[in-house]
Each structure stands twice: as C-alpha cells, then as structure tokens.
Amino acid sequence: MSCQPAILDLLEEYIEMRGGGEQWLTVQEFRRYFGIGRNNTHLISGILHRIHKNPMFTSSCRVIRIEKIRDPAQPYRNVSRYLIRKMVPHLKKSSIQEP
C-alpha cells in the first residue's frame, strides 16, 4: 500500500498538533483536518484497524480502543472512533557497561 507511510505520518502529526498523549479520533475528523477526500475513508479506516489488531505493526502511534458511536450530525448513522496513543520510544541499554 503506497499511501500507508503518508497516512501514518499524518496520524503522528495529528496527535502532535493535538497535544500528544491519547486522543479520540474519527476518520471524518482526520479527513477534515487534513483536507483528504472521501474516497480515502476506507484506506484510513483500514490502517487504523491494522494498527489496532497487529501489535507488531511499525508505527509510532497505537490504536488502544475502537468504539462505535452515533454520528452527532446524522443520528441514524454509526461511526467508529479510535483511541490513539503516541508511543514513546524506549532506549535500549548498552550491554557494555563503562567503569
């Protein structure tokens, strides 16, 4: 998937702009924030589901939880919202200790 790295970079940027840590996010909010067209909705949703299901997925963000909610603008419609957490990189300790 050639768009995947770009979406992951945008996701990281979104979390940084919102203050880092944990953020609730819907695909619609993400698309509106970056001006992404509706034809990419399934791509974004698929990447978020992949990050949630696969703990070995290489991304600096993790999807901790997915919830189904009613869309406030269209109450007859259910949408998914994702709890995204920015992961802090862990530094490996050197196996060689200095005296």
N, C-alpha and C positions, 0 to 999 in steps of 0.2 A: 504494500500500500504506500504509494509515493507521498501522500498527504499526511501520513501519520506523524513524522517528525515535526512538521509545521503546526499541527494541531496540538501536539504535546508542548511545543514552545509557547504557543498562545495560552494554553492552560496554565503553564507556570507563570507567564506574565500576568494573567488574570488574578491569580492568587496573590502575587506580589503587589499588584495595584490595590487589592482589597485589604491589604494589611497582613498577609501571610497567615500562618496557623491553619485553622479549619474554616471552611466556607461552604455554605449550601449553594448549589448551582443547578439551574435547569438549562437544558440545551438552548431553549429560546433566549434566556438571558445572555448566554455565552455568544450566540449568534448576533444578537442585537449589539452587544458591547463591541464586537469586532467588525460588524457590518458584513457578516457571512450570509450567503444566500440560503434559502430554504432547501435547495437541492442537496445541501451538505448535512442535513439534520441526521440522517441515518448513519453517516460516517462518524460524526461526533459522538452520537449515542453508542455506536459500536465500540469505539475506542474507550469510552468511559466504562462500558461493561467489561471489556477485556482487561482493563486495569483492575477492576473490582474482582474478577474471577481468577486472575492469574497473579499470584504474589511475586512471581519471578519476572514479571513484565518490567522492562527497564524504563523507568520514569521517575522523575523527582517528586511526583505527586502520587498519592494513593487515594482511591475511592474507598472510603471506610464503610459507607452505608448507602443503599438506594431505597427510596420511599416513593410510593405512588400517592400523589395529591391531586386535588381538584384544581383546575386552572381557574384563578380568580376572575379572569376576563371572560372565560367561557365555562361556566359551572358544570355543564354537561360533559366536559372533556377531562380525562385524567392524564396527567403528565408525570414523568419521573423527575425526582430531584435527587441530586447526588451530594453526599458529604465528602468534600475533597480536603485532604490534609497534605500540606507541604512537608516532605520528609527532609530531615536534617542529615546530611552525610556524616557517617561515622569515620573517624580517623583510625586507621589500623596502627596499633603499637608496634614498634620495631622489635623484631626478635633479638636484635643485638642491643644489649644494654651497655651504656657507656659508664666507665668507672667514676 
